[in-house]
Amino acid sequence: MAFHSFQYLLFFLVVYTIYIVLPNKFRYIWLLAASYFFYYCANACYVPLLLGITLLAWLSGIGIDQARRRNKAILAKSLFVLTIIIDLGILCYFKYTGFLLDNLKHITALFQTDILTVIEGILPPLGISFILFQSISYTVDIYRQTIPVERNAIKFAFYLAFFPKLVSGPIERAGTILDQLRTPIHLHLSDLKEGLSLILMGLFLKLVLSDNIAAIINPVFASWQDYSGLQIALAVVLFAFQIYGDFGGYSYIALGSARILGFQLSNNFESPYHAESVSEFWTRWHITLNNWLRDYLYIPLGGNRKGTLRKYVNTMIVFLLSGLWHGAEWTFVIWGGLNGLYIIAENVIKKASRHELPAKNRFSTHLRSRVITFLLIDFAWLFFCMPNLSSALSMIRHAVTQPGIRELFNFGFLDLFPDIKTFAVITLSLLILLWTDTIIYREKISYTAFFFKQSSAFRWLISIAALCMIIFFGAYGDTYEQTQFIYFQF
């Protein structure tokens, strides 16, 4: 039941209609039932697993709290460690068993033995990484005593299963959701307006921008031998905006759906391609994941408290594991490793040049920094979008040896677009995204704050224009090809 489908629209209308007439004390129970139905539609056979993860974290939290109250520190630590091991074991089994055995099989083949077979058919449950990370964060926070234990099983189950964030985040902390449940849920007209505006923006990014880009670049990545280096480079640049429109679109729809229901979820993006360094990019892209990795991995490893070398090692560990979290393939590991190396290089350069005169605050300086940052990030995206390492390296080699320089002068690289309409739609969508992000970046406000600062007439004009683009160039366009959200695979 994808967010951009009619099934989700019907589901949400039914859920919301019943939700607004229910007494306040029953609303979150209804949303929990709706969330499990939502997950059942996507992953019927894994509903028991979601229940098991929920019960494990809930009972463990109570057990850790009770052990601490009775001054049984060893028991509390044992329960904490056991819960984390089980959660990580579930994650590793579903996401990395095949990857591990496949690599071991290649190693044994070097010694002309074949004692291993790859396990086929292990399909990771939808949203398993997001669910388990939230379960782990709750267990850690209870052990650290940074949040109170939740004794209401239904409220805790709601925290893990709330359907807007269930399959692809944001990765919420328990306190964020549970604190909102401790007060009556009030529905306001302003929440409905803001929620609808967020959903409309999300649908625009997904259906008009991301899916139209996907339709022209997917053939390039599938058959890169048939394209020139310039066309491959253009496809990689467009992928950066495809994945932003895809995941950003999902996040906007998730935030909007939750807002309509009276809940506030965490923002996941803040104009990431305006970043002037890779370090800054990672404070603006998939914010909740990076905050999670900082608080539950980087800082426990020692962060930057144990010297420069240890800081760099910790940075690489975090980014390599971040890559592996995204997928069990060496391309993701390299993608994460490249971003880690970028940040280490930035730190080294910054440290070496700290005695130099500061750069003048010029537009050209900021533009250069943004362009360099984007190119670095985009090169790393190349590995992210390819199915395996062999294909990625072969495509790079092909692009370098057959660059198609002549196409730069006769604009042949634009043959990637099937017609002028597709080129116009994508170009206009990119301009709208960059314009919106530029305002958000400069004024340091959220999208909804920016939107509702405008006049009523302007808001209606923008909303109608966006809806028309979604209808004619998205959901019902004659060239539209619906694609699943990229982050559903993680």
C-alpha positions in Angstrom: 0.0 0.0 0.0 2.3 2.7 -1.3 1.8 6.3 -0.2 1.2 7.4 -3.8 -1.5 4.8 -4.5 -5.3 5.0 -4.5 -5.3 2.2 -2.0 -3.5 4.4 0.5 -5.8 7.3 -0.2 -8.9 5.1 0.5 -7.2 3.6 3.5 -6.4 7.0 5.0 -9.9 8.4 4.3 -11.5 5.5 6.1 -9.0 5.7 9.0 -9.4 9.5 9.4 -13.2 9.4 9.1 -13.5 6.9 12.0 -10.7 8.6 13.9 -12.3 12.0 14.2 -15.6 10.6 15.6 -13.9 8.4 18.2 -13.5 9.5 21.8 -10.0 10.8 22.5 -9.0 7.9 24.7 -9.7 5.4 21.9 -8.0 7.2 19.1 -4.5 5.8 19.4 -5.9 2.3 19.8 -7.7 2.8 16.5 -4.5 4.0 14.9 -2.6 1.0 16.2 -5.2 -1.3 14.6 -5.0 0.6 11.4 -1.2 0.5 11.5 -1.2 -3.3 11.8 -3.7 -3.6 9.0 -1.4 -1.4 6.9 1.6 -3.7 7.7 -0.5 -6.8 7.1 -1.3 -5.5 3.6 2.4 -5.2 2.8 3.9 -8.0 4.8 1.2 -10.4 6.1 3.5 -13.2 7.0 5.8 -10.9 9.1 3.1 -9.4 11.4 4.1 -11.9 14.1 7.7 -10.7 13.8 6.6 -7.1 14.3 4.6 -8.3 17.4 7.6 -10.2 18.7 10.0 -7.3 18.3 7.5 -5.1 20.1 7.0 -7.5 23.0 10.7 -8.0 23.3 11.5 -4.3 23.6 8.5 -3.5 25.9 9.2 -6.4 28.3 12.9 -5.8 28.3 12.3 -2.1 29.1 10.1 -3.0 32.1 12.6 -5.7 33.2 15.6 -3.3 33.0 13.6 -0.6 35.0 12.6 -3.1 37.6 16.1 -4.5 38.0 17.5 -0.9 38.4 14.9 -0.2 41.1 16.0 -3.3 43.0 19.7 -2.3 42.6 20.4 -5.3 40.4 22.8 -3.7 37.9 24.1 -7.0 36.5 20.6 -8.2 35.7 19.7 -4.9 34.1 22.8 -5.0 32.0 22.2 -8.6 31.0 18.7 -7.8 29.9 20.0 -4.8 27.9 22.7 -6.8 26.2 20.5 -9.7 25.4 17.8 -7.5 23.8 20.3 -5.7 21.7 21.9 -9.0 20.5 18.5 -10.4 19.6 17.5 -7.2 17.7 20.8 -7.1 15.8 20.5 -10.9 15.2 17.1 -10.4 13.5 18.5 -7.6 11.4 21.6 -9.5 10.4 19.6 -12.7 9.6 17.2 -11.0 7.2 19.5 -8.5 5.6 23.0 -10.0 5.6 22.8 -13.9 5.7 22.8 -14.2 1.9 25.5 -11.5 1.5 27.8 -13.2 4.0 27.4 -16.7 2.6 27.8 -15.4 -0.9 31.1 -13.8 -0.1 32.2 -16.9 1.9 31.4 -19.0 -1.2 33.6 -16.8 -3.3 36.4 -17.1 -0.8 36.1 -20.9 -0.6 36.1 -21.1 -4.4 39.6 -19.6 -4.4 40.7 -22.8 -2.7 38.8 -24.9 -5.2 36.2 -26.0 -2.6 32.5 -25.5 -2.7 31.2 -26.2 0.8 28.8 -23.4 1.0 25.5 -22.6 -0.8 23.8 -19.2 -0.8 20.5 -19.2 1.1 17.9 -18.1 -1.4 14.5 -16.6 -0.7 15.3 -14.6 2.4 13.3 -11.5 1.8 13.7 -8.8 4.4 10.4 -7.7 5.9 9.3 -4.2 4.8 10.8 -1.6 7.1 12.7 -4.0 9.3 15.8 -1.7 9.6 13.6 1.2 10.7 11.6 -0.8 13.1 14.6 -2.4 14.8 16.6 0.8 15.0 13.7 2.4 16.9 13.4 -0.7 19.1 17.2 -0.5 19.9 17.0 3.2 20.6 14.2 2.7 23.1 16.1 -0.1 24.9 19.3 2.0 25.0 17.4 5.0 26.3 15.8 3.0 29.0 19.1 1.5 30.1 20.7 5.0 30.1 17.6 6.3 32.1 17.1 9.2 29.6 13.4 8.4 29.2 10.8 6.8 31.5 9.8 3.3 30.9 6.4 2.8 29.0 4.2 0.4 30.9 1.3 0.6 28.5 1.8 -2.1 25.9 -0.7 -0.6 23.5 1.0 2.9 23.6 4.4 1.3 23.1 3.2 -0.8 20.2 1.8 2.4 18.7 5.2 4.0 18.9 6.8 1.2 16.9 4.0 0.6 14.4 2.5 4.1 13.7 1.8 3.6 10.0 3.1 6.9 8.5 6.6 6.1 9.7 6.4 2.4 9.8 8.2 1.3 6.6 10.7 4.1 5.8 10.9 6.4 8.8 11.6 8.9 10.1 13.4 7.0 12.7 11.7 8.4 15.8 12.9 8.3 19.4 10.4 6.8 21.8 10.1 10.0 23.8 9.0 12.0 20.7 5.9 9.8 20.1 5.1 8.6 23.6 5.2 12.2 25.0 2.6 13.2 22.4 0.4 10.3 23.7 0.6 11.6 27.3 -1.7 14.5 26.4 -5.1 14.4 24.7 -5.0 14.3 20.9 -6.5 17.5 19.6 -7.4 17.9 15.9 -7.1 21.4 14.5 -8.0 22.8 11.1 -4.4 24.2 10.9 -3.0 20.6 11.2 -5.3 19.5 8.4 -4.1 22.4 6.2 -0.5 21.8 6.9 -0.8 18.0 6.5 -2.5 18.4 3.1 0.2 20.8 1.9 2.9 18.4 3.0 1.2 15.5 1.2 0.8 17.5 -1.9 4.5 18.5 -1.9 5.4 14.9 -1.3 3.2 13.6 -4.2 4.7 16.3 -6.5 8.3 15.3 -5.6 7.6 11.6 -6.0 5.2 11.4 -9.0 6.3 14.4 -11.1 10.0 14.7 -10.3 11.3 11.4 -9.1 9.3 9.0 -11.3 9.7 11.0 -14.5 13.5 11.0 -13.9 13.4 7.3 -13.1 11.8 6.5 -16.5 14.7 8.0 -18.4 17.7 7.0 -16.2 16.8 3.5 -15.3 17.5 2.3 -18.9 20.9 4.0 -18.7 21.9 2.1 -15.5 20.5 -1.2 -16.9 22.3 -0.9 -20.3 25.1 1.6 -19.8 27.1 0.2 -22.7 24.7 1.8 -25.1 25.3 5.3 -23.8 28.1 7.9 -23.9 30.1 9.1 -20.9 28.2 12.4 -21.0 24.9 10.7 -21.0 25.9 8.5 -18.1 27.2 11.6 -16.2 23.8 13.3 -16.8 22.0 10.2 -15.6 24.0 10.1 -12.4 23.4 13.8 -11.7 19.7 13.2 -12.3 19.8 10.3 -9.9 20.8 12.6 -7.1 17.5 14.5 -7.6 15.5 11.3 -8.2 16.5 9.8 -4.8 15.9 13.2 -3.2 12.5 13.5 -4.8 11.7 9.9 -3.9 12.8 9.8 -0.3 12.0 13.4 0.3 8.5 12.9 -1.2 7.9 9.9 1.0 9.0 11.8 4.1 6.7 14.8 3.3 3.7 12.4 2.9 4.6 10.7 6.1 4.9 14.0 8.0 1.6 15.2 6.4 -0.3 12.1 7.2 0.8 12.2 10.8 0.1 15.9 11.1 -3.5 15.4 9.9 -3.9 12.8 12.7 -2.5 15.3 15.2 1.0 14.0 15.5 4.3 15.7 14.8 7.1 13.6 13.2 10.7 14.7 12.8 11.9 16.4 9.7 14.2 14.3 7.6 15.5 16.8 5.1 16.7 20.4 5.2 17.8 21.6 1.7 20.6 19.0 1.5 22.0 20.1 -1.9 22.7 23.6 -0.5 25.3 22.1 1.8 28.8 23.6 1.4 30.6 20.6 2.7 30.0 16.8 3.0 29.8 17.2 6.8 27.0 19.7 6.4 25.3 17.5 3.8 25.0 14.8 6.4 23.3 17.1 8.9 20.7 17.8 6.2 20.1 14.4 4.5 18.2 11.6 6.3 18.6 13.6 9.5 16.9 11.0 11.8 19.2 8.2 10.7 22.3 10.3 11.1 21.3 11.5 14.5 20.7 7.9 15.5 24.1 6.8 14.2 25.7 9.8 16.1 24.0 9.1 19.4 24.0 5.3 19.4 27.2 4.4 17.5 29.6 7.3 17.0 29.5 8.7 20.6 29.6 5.3 22.3 32.7 4.5 20.1 34.4 7.5 21.6 33.3 10.1 19.1 36.0 12.8 19.0 37.0 12.5 22.6 39.9 10.1 22.2 42.2 11.9 19.8 42.3 12.7 16.1 43.1 9.2 14.8 40.4 7.6 16.9 38.0 10.2 15.6 38.8 9.3 12.0 38.5 5.6 12.7 35.1 6.1 14.4 33.9 8.2 11.4 34.9 5.5 9.0 33.2 2.8 11.1 30.0 4.8 11.2 29.8 5.5 7.5 30.8 1.9 6.5 28.0 0.6 8.8 25.7 3.2 7.4 26.4 1.9 3.9 25.8 -1.6 5.0 22.6 -0.6 6.7 21.3 0.6 3.4 21.9 -2.7 1.7 23.9 -6.0 1.7 26.1 -5.2 -1.3 29.6 -3.9 -1.7 28.4 -0.9 -3.6 26.6 0.4 -0.5 29.8 -0.2 1.6 31.8 1.8 -0.9 29.2 4.5 -1.0 29.4 4.8 2.8 33.2 4.6 2.8 33.5 7.4 0.2 31.4 9.7 2.4 33.5 8.8 5.4 36.7 9.6 3.5 35.3 12.9 2.3 34.6 14.0 5.8 38.0 12.9 7.0 39.6 14.8 4.1 37.6 17.9 5.0 38.8 17.7 8.6 42.4 17.3 7.5 42.2 20.2 5.1 40.4 22.4 7.6 43.1 21.6 10.3 45.9 22.3 7.9 44.5 25.6 6.8 43.2 26.9 10.1 46.0 29.6 10.3 45.2 31.0 6.9 43.1 34.1 6.3 39.4 33.3 6.2 37.8 33.2 2.8 35.7 36.2 1.9 32.0 35.8 2.2 31.3 36.0 -1.6 28.6 34.4 -3.7 31.3 32.7 -5.8 32.9 31.1 -2.8 29.6 29.7 -1.5 28.7 28.5 -5.0 32.0 26.8 -5.5 31.7 25.0 -2.2 28.2 23.8 -3.1 29.2 22.6 -6.5 32.2 20.7 -5.2 30.1 19.1 -2.4 27.4 18.1 -4.9 29.9 16.5 -7.3 31.5 14.5 -4.4 28.1 13.4 -3.1 27.0 12.6 -6.7 30.0 10.5 -7.4 29.2 8.4 -4.3 25.6 8.1 -5.5 26.9 6.3 -8.6 27.8 3.3 -6.4 24.5 3.6 -4.5 22.4 3.3 -7.7 24.2 0.4 -9.3 23.2 -3.2 -8.6 26.7 -4.5 -7.9 30.4 -3.4 -7.8 31.3 -5.0 -11.1 28.7 -3.1 -13.0 29.6 0.2 -11.2 33.3 -0.1 -12.1 32.6 -1.2 -15.6 30.3 1.8 -16.2 32.9 4.2 -14.9 35.5 2.7 -17.2 33.1 2.9 -20.1 32.3 6.6 -19.3 36.0 7.5 -19.1 37.0 5.7 -22.3 34.0 6.8 -24.4 33.1 10.3 -23.0 31.3 11.5 -26.1 32.8 14.9 -26.0 31.3 15.8 -29.4 27.8 15.6 -27.7 28.8 18.5 -25.5 28.8 20.8 -28.6 25.8 19.4 -30.5 23.8 18.7 -27.3 23.6 15.1 -28.2 23.6 14.1 -24.6 20.1 15.5 -24.3 18.9 12.6 -26.4 18.5 10.9 -23.1 15.1 12.6 -22.9 12.5 11.0 -25.1 10.7 14.2 -26.0 10.6 17.9 -25.3 7.7 17.5 -22.9 9.6 15.2 -20.6 12.6 17.5 -20.7 10.3 20.5 -19.8 8.5 18.7 -17.0 11.7 17.5 -15.3 13.4 20.9 -15.8 10.4 22.8 -14.3 10.2 20.4 -11.4 13.9 20.8 -10.6 13.6 24.6 -10.7 10.6 24.4 -8.3 12.5 22.2 -5.9 15.7 24.3 -6.0 13.7 27.5 -5.6 11.8 26.1 -2.6 14.9 24.7 -1.0 16.8 28.0 -1.6 14.1 29.9 0.3 14.0 27.3 3.1 17.8 27.4 3.4 18.1 31.1 3.4 15.3 31.9 5.8 16.0 28.8 8.0 12.3 27.8 8.1 10.3 24.7 7.4 8.4 24.1 4.2 5.0 24.6 5.9 6.2 27.8 7.6 7.3 29.1 4.2 4.1 28.0 2.5 1.7 29.5 5.0 3.6 32.8 5.1 2.3 33.4 1.6 -1.1 35.0 0.7 -4.2 32.8 0.5 -4.5 33.5 -3.3 -0.8 32.5 -3.9 -1.3 29.2 -1.8 -4.3 28.3 -3.8 -2.5 29.0 -7.1 0.5 26.9 -6.1 -1.7 24.0 -4.8 -3.8 23.9 -8.0 -0.7 24.1 -10.2 1.0 21.3 -8.3 -2.2 19.2 -8.4 -2.5 19.7 -12.2 1.1 18.6 -12.7 0.5 15.5 -10.6 -2.5 14.6 -12.6 -1.3 15.3 -16.1 2.4 14.6 -15.7 2.3 12.1 -12.8 -0.4 9.7 -11.9 -2.3 10.0 -15.2 0.3 11.3 -17.6 0.7 9.3 -20.8 4.4 8.7 -20.1 4.1 8.0 -16.4 5.6 4.8 -15.1 4.9 4.2 -11.4 7.9 3.1 -9.3 8.1 1.9 -5.7 9.8 4.1 -3.1 13.6 3.4 -3.2 13.9 3.3 0.6 11.3 0.6 0.9 14.1 -1.9 0.2 16.0 -0.8 3.3 
